[in-house]
């Protein structure tokens, strides 16, 4: 898939910059965006499964979704979408190269990569929503949110065959490689879904989040 530009306002927000920073930052953004877009190969895969109830909890595609928060997230849903999106290893290389040249440039490239992977996820959602035009959807819920265990990632990637299809693997600590990769669960319902807790309210990193410490958030 091709993405022609990075949503700069989101990237600037990650860096705690104003939406229209000064000329120095704009020039830096031009260089970092060009380097990043030339290095990455954005892509995503997803699969849709019926939600099943078991003695241990709910499951989709044979994968047990543990935790009360994910159970609550999907309680109005009949189907579940497993999504994995990545910028490829090129994003990590671009960030390292920028950082070697200049620390601030590295930070800018990293922020742009964070904004870009969200754009990839948004494009994936557009495709998913178009596939189910008469349905309703939850927001993206990732392993590590609330009490949805991070160690779900390994089985999640297997279900999607993400290593073969996207080149996505895991570190020993269940962190995604390449780093600019997102996995998420999206619920599908035939009826409107009540709004639930989102973002900082359920994030396990909320107490030590660098964005909250600066008075901003990683998502709108």
C-alpha positions in Angstrom: 0.0 0.0 0.0 1.1 3.6 -0.7 0.7 6.5 1.7 1.8 9.8 0.2 2.3 11.9 3.3 2.4 11.7 7.1 -0.3 13.3 9.2 2.1 16.0 10.5 -0.3 17.5 13.2 -0.4 14.1 14.9 3.4 13.8 14.6 3.9 17.3 16.0 1.6 16.5 18.9 3.7 13.4 19.8 6.6 15.8 20.0 4.6 18.3 22.0 5.0 20.9 19.2 2.4 23.4 18.1 0.4 22.2 15.0 2.3 24.9 13.0 5.9 24.9 14.4 8.6 27.3 13.3 10.5 27.1 10.0 13.3 25.1 11.5 11.0 22.3 12.5 9.1 22.4 9.3 12.3 22.0 7.3 13.3 19.1 9.6 9.9 17.5 9.1 10.3 17.7 5.3 13.6 15.8 5.5 12.4 13.2 8.0 9.1 12.5 6.2 11.0 12.0 2.9 13.4 9.6 4.5 10.7 7.7 6.3 8.4 7.3 3.3 11.2 6.1 1.1 12.2 3.5 3.7 8.9 1.9 4.8 6.7 -0.7 3.2 3.3 -0.2 5.0 1.1 -3.2 5.0 -1.6 -5.0 7.1 -3.5 -8.3 7.4 -6.7 -9.1 9.1 -9.0 -12.0 9.7 -12.7 -12.1 10.8 -14.0 -14.8 13.1 -17.3 -15.6 14.9 -17.0 -15.0 18.7 -17.4 -18.2 20.7 -18.1 -18.7 24.4 -16.1 -21.3 26.2 -15.7 -22.4 29.8 -12.5 -20.3 29.9 -14.0 -17.2 28.4 -14.5 -15.9 24.8 -12.5 -16.9 21.8 -12.1 -16.1 18.1 -10.4 -18.3 15.6 -9.5 -20.7 18.3 -7.6 -18.0 20.2 -8.8 -17.5 23.8 -9.1 -13.8 24.6 -8.3 -13.6 28.3 -9.2 -10.7 30.7 -12.3 -8.9 31.8 -11.6 -5.8 29.7 -11.5 -7.5 26.4 -14.6 -9.5 27.4 -16.4 -6.3 28.2 -15.1 -4.7 25.0 -16.7 -7.4 22.9 -19.8 -8.1 24.9 -22.2 -6.6 22.3 -20.4 -8.3 19.4 -21.0 -11.5 17.3 -17.7 -11.3 15.4 -14.2 -10.2 16.0 -11.5 -8.8 13.7 -7.9 -9.6 14.3 -5.7 -6.9 12.7 -1.9 -6.6 12.4 -0.4 -3.5 10.7 3.3 -2.6 10.2 5.6 -0.1 8.6 8.2 -2.8 8.1 11.8 -2.8 9.3 12.5 0.2 7.2 11.0 2.4 9.8 13.4 1.3 12.4 16.3 1.8 10.1 15.1 5.3 9.2 14.9 6.2 12.9 18.4 4.9 13.6 19.8 6.8 10.7 18.1 10.0 11.6 19.2 9.6 15.2 22.8 9.1 14.2 22.7 12.3 12.3 20.9 14.4 14.9 19.0 13.4 18.0 16.2 15.8 17.3 15.8 14.5 13.8 15.6 11.0 15.3 12.8 12.1 17.6 11.0 13.7 14.6 11.3 10.6 12.5 10.1 8.4 15.4 7.1 10.7 15.9 6.3 10.6 12.2 6.5 6.8 12.2 4.0 6.7 15.1 1.6 8.9 13.2 2.1 6.9 10.0 1.3 3.5 11.6 -1.9 5.0 12.9 -2.7 6.0 9.3 -2.1 2.4 8.2 -4.5 1.2 10.9 -7.1 3.7 9.8 -6.8 2.6 6.2 -7.3 -1.0 7.4 -10.4 0.0 9.3 -11.8 1.7 6.3 -11.5 -1.6 4.3 -13.0 -3.6 7.2 -15.9 -1.2 7.7 -16.7 -1.3 4.0 -16.8 -5.1 4.2 -19.6 -4.9 6.8 -21.6 -1.8 5.7 -24.6 -2.5 7.9 -22.7 -3.3 11.1 -21.2 -1.4 14.0 -17.7 -1.6 15.4 -15.7 -1.2 18.5 -12.5 0.8 18.6 -9.2 -0.9 18.3 -8.2 -2.8 21.4 -4.6 -4.1 21.7 -2.9 -6.7 23.9 -1.5 -4.9 26.9 -4.6 -2.7 27.3 -6.2 -3.2 30.7 -6.0 -6.8 31.8 -5.7 -8.2 28.2 -2.4 -10.0 28.5 0.6 -8.9 26.4 1.6 -12.6 26.0 -1.5 -13.0 23.7 0.7 -11.6 21.0 2.4 -14.8 20.1 -0.8 -16.7 19.3 -2.3 -13.6 17.7 0.5 -13.5 15.2 0.2 -17.2 14.5 -3.6 -16.9 13.7 -2.8 -14.1 11.2 0.3 -15.9 9.9 1.9 -12.4 10.4 5.5 -13.6 10.3 5.2 -15.0 6.8 2.8 -12.4 5.4 4.3 -9.2 7.1 7.7 -10.2 8.5 6.4 -9.5 12.1 7.9 -11.4 15.0 8.2 -11.0 18.8 11.0 -10.2 21.2 11.6 -12.3 24.3 9.4 -9.8 26.1 6.5 -10.1 23.7 7.2 -6.8 22.0 6.5 -6.5 18.3 9.3 -6.5 15.8 9.5 -4.3 13.7 8.7 -1.8 16.5 6.3 0.3 14.4 3.8 -2.5 14.3 0.3 -2.6 15.8 -2.0 -5.6 16.6 -5.6 -4.9 17.5 -8.9 -6.5 18.1 -12.1 -4.9 16.7 -15.5 -6.2 17.6 -18.3 -6.4 15.0 -22.0 -6.0 16.0 -25.4 -5.9 14.3 -26.6 -3.3 16.8 -25.1 0.0 18.1 -22.4 -0.4 20.6 -22.4 1.7 23.8 -19.2 3.7 24.3 -16.8 2.3 26.9 -13.6 3.3 28.5 -10.8 4.1 26.1 -7.2 5.3 26.0 -5.6 6.4 29.2 -8.5 5.1 31.3 -7.4 1.5 30.7 -3.8 1.7 29.5 -1.2 -0.1 31.7 1.3 2.6 31.0 -0.8 5.5 32.1 1.1 6.1 35.3 4.5 6.4 33.5 3.4 7.5 30.1 5.8 10.1 28.6 2.9 11.8 26.7 0.7 12.3 29.8 3.8 13.7 31.7 3.9 16.4 29.0 0.2 17.1 29.1 -0.7 15.4 25.8 -2.1 12.0 24.7 -0.9 9.4 22.2 -4.4 9.3 20.7 -7.2 11.8 20.1 
